[in-house]
């Protein structure tokens, strides 16, 4: 019996470490950026988050919609030298397909003000990305209005 329980407990412990909350900075240009309750990035315990090229990374944020939202688009930029460049694999994509209720059922859009949601997005780290440490700013926007936004340092590696 104990021999059967040990692998389950070990697996749960590993999953816990893989989805640890990440500390992040508020985005400077967001009016009300306190809607994010929890942010997790796969394989990241602290910044800079390691992003290995030719692998996938899962970003999950739990947030409260501060207003009714009709649609959501991602706005994801990385600062390379003095320039903010689009994070090609995830920038300007429909985010509604990645919105879930807290019971993990698909919510999609529209979002209701005062309701808690999960945004979950798995995306590739492309081989064209340079290997360096840089800040990434990730926002969910309704037209041009920022709904959620965070900034975190990442380290892109081979």
N, C-alpha and C positions, 0 to 999 in steps of 0.2 A: 504494500500500500504506500509506504513512504517513498519507495523507489519510483512510483508513478507520480507522486506529488512534486518531487524535487525538480524535474524538468519544467513543469508548469510554473512553479515559483521562480525559477531561474529565468525563464522566458519573460515573465511579467516584470521582473527587475530590469532586464535589458531594455524592454520597451519603455519603462519609466525613464531610464537614462537617455534614451534616444529622443525623447520628446520633452525635455526639460525647458522651462520657461526661459526666454532670452531677455536680457535687459536691452532697452532700446531708447533712443532719443525721440522727443517730440519733433515734428516737422515745424520749422520756423514760420512757414507761410500758411499754416492751417489755422483758421479762426477758433474752432472748438475741437481740439484734438484729444479730448479726454475720453473718447468713446471706446478705445481699445482696453479690454479687461485683461487679456492674456495673449502673448505672442510666443509661438514655438517655431523653431526651424530645425529640421531633421539633422541629427548628428552635431548639434551646436549647444554647448553648455554655457559658453560665454563668448563675447565678441573679442577678436574678429571670428566670425563663423567660417569654418572651413568649407569651401565649395570646390569639389574636385571636378576637373574638366571631364567630359564624357560620362557623367553620372547625372542622376536626377536629385532634386532637393524638394522637400515638402515644406511649405510655409502655411501655418495655420494661425489665424487670429480670431479671438472671441471678442465681439464688440456689440455695443448697443446702438441701434439706429436712433439718432437724435431727432430725425424728421422722417416724414414719408419720402421714400426714394423710388423713382420710377425705373431707373436703369443704372448700372455700374460699369465702369471701364477702369482697367488698371493703368496706372501711370508710374512706371518704374525706371529710375535713372541711376546710373553709377557715375561717380565723379572721378574722371581720369585726368590727371594733371589739374588744370584749372577749368576743365569743361565737364558739364553734366551731359552724359550721353545716354540714349535709350538703352535699356537692358533688353536686347533684341528679342529673346525668346518669350518674354512676358509683357512687354510694353504695349499699351493701347489695345488690349484684348477685352472681350466681353467677360466681366467678372460675375454676372448673374448666374452662369452655369456652375459656379463654384461656391454658391451661398447655400448653407445648410441650417436647418433648425437645430436646437440644442440636443434633440434626440437622434441626430444624424440623418434625418429624412431630408430630402431635397426641398429647399425653400424657394430658390430662384428669386426673381424680382416680380412685383414690387416688394419693398420692405416697409414695415409699419413702424412708425415712431414709437420709441420706448421698448421695443422688442429686442431680445438678445439673439444674435446669430453667430454662426461660424463661417469664416471664409477659409477655404482650403484650396491650395493650388500646388500641384506638383509640376515642376518645369525642368528642362534640361540645362546643364551647364555646358555650353557649346565649346568646342575646341578652339574657336576663334577668339575666345576671351583671353586677355593677357593675364599672366600669372603675377598678381600683385595684390596688395591690401588696399582697399578703397571703401568709401562710404556708399551705401545704396539707400536711396529714398524710395519707399513703396507707398503709393496712395491708391485708394479706391475713390473714384470721382463719379458724381452724377452731373453730366455735362461738364462744366468747368468748376463745379463746387466740390471741394474736398470733403469726403464723408469720413474716411479714416486715413491716417498717415503715420508712418514710422520711418526712422532712419537707423540703420545698423551697419557696423563695419563688417566686411567679409574679406576672406583671404582666398583667392582663387589659386588652386594648385594643380599640378600634373597628376 
